[in-house]
Amino acid sequence: MGREKDFQHNRHPLFDYKLIIFLRCSHFISILHRVQRFLIYRISSSRFDFIL
């Protein structure tokens, strides 16, 4: 934990802030992609069951 504090101290705060936002956004986008894929899979499988 002390090493992390030193790491943050050595860097520019604004850059750190932008990096955190970027990481959060990319994480959120990956979650959305997973949810979307899951929904598409569920819809296609249910449609397939409906046809059968």
C-alpha contacts under 8 A as a table, 3 or more apart, distances in Angstrom:
res1	aa1	res2	aa2	distance
1	M	4	E	5.15
1	M	5	K	6.52
2	G	5	K	5.15
2	G	6	D	6.45
3	R	6	D	5.18
3	R	7	F	6.17
4	E	7	F	4.94
4	E	8	Q	6.27
5	K	8	Q	5.19
5	K	9	H	6.14
6	D	9	H	5.00
6	D	10	N	6.26
7	F	10	N	5.45
7	F	11	R	6.80
8	Q	11	R	5.46
8	Q	12	H	7.94
8	Q	13	P	7.70
8	Q	16	D	7.50
9	H	12	H	7.68
11	R	15	F	7.41
11	R	16	D	6.91
12	H	15	F	5.36
12	H	16	D	6.24
13	P	16	D	4.94
13	P	17	Y	6.13
14	L	17	Y	5.01
14	L	18	K	6.26
15	F	18	K	5.11
15	F	19	L	6.11
16	D	19	L	5.08
16	D	20	I	6.21
17	Y	20	I	5.16
17	Y	21	I	6.30
18	K	21	I	5.10
18	K	22	F	6.09
19	L	22	F	5.01
19	L	23	L	6.10
20	I	23	L	5.14
20	I	24	R	6.11
21	I	24	R	5.11
21	I	25	C	6.09
22	F	25	C	5.14
22	F	26	S	6.14
23	L	26	S	5.20
23	L	27	H	6.07
24	R	27	H	5.10
24	R	28	F	6.12
25	C	28	F	5.03
25	C	29	I	6.07
26	S	29	I	5.04
26	S	30	S	6.18
27	H	30	S	5.21
27	H	31	I	6.35
28	F	31	I	5.10
28	F	32	L	6.23
29	I	32	L	4.98
29	I	33	H	6.17
30	S	33	H	5.05
30	S	34	R	6.27
31	I	34	R	5.10
31	I	35	V	6.20
32	L	35	V	5.08
32	L	36	Q	5.98
33	H	36	Q	5.06
33	H	37	R	6.08
34	R	37	R	5.18
34	R	38	F	6.12
35	V	38	F	5.02
35	V	39	L	6.10
36	Q	39	L	5.13
36	Q	40	I	6.11
37	R	40	I	5.16
37	R	41	Y	6.09
38	F	41	Y	5.07
38	F	42	R	6.15
39	L	42	R	5.03
39	L	43	I	6.02
40	I	43	I	5.16
40	I	44	S	6.01
41	Y	44	S	5.27
41	Y	45	S	6.03
42	R	45	S	5.19
42	R	46	S	6.01
43	I	46	S	5.20
43	I	47	R	6.02
44	S	47	R	5.08
44	S	48	F	6.09
45	S	48	F	4.95
45	S	49	D	6.25
46	S	49	D	5.00
46	S	50	F	6.13
47	R	50	F	4.95
47	R	51	I	6.28
48	F	51	I	5.20
48	F	52	L	6.34
49	D	52	L	5.08
